[in-house]
Amino acid sequence: MGGGSYMCLQPITGLFQEAASTAMTTLSGAAQISGMVFLLLSWVAGMPSVGRRGAYLAHAAAVGPAGI
């Protein structure tokens, strides 16, 4: 899924002729930072008191209202 998002970066940055490099850097950085969410979830899921289910339920509770 991550590879597909990177394939879309060049056509999207083509929309911003005057600031293509800034758009490319911003979108690339956002994609890399978003990967940190699952690294954090993996770390939290390893905690005995939380577990995998608790980590992903917390993620769903945080992201769910944003989609509404």
LINKA-V324246 format. One line per field, one symbol per residue. burial: # if it has 24 or more other C-alpha atoms within 12 Angstrom, else .. Layout:
burial: ???
This chain:
burial: ........#..............#...#............#.............##............
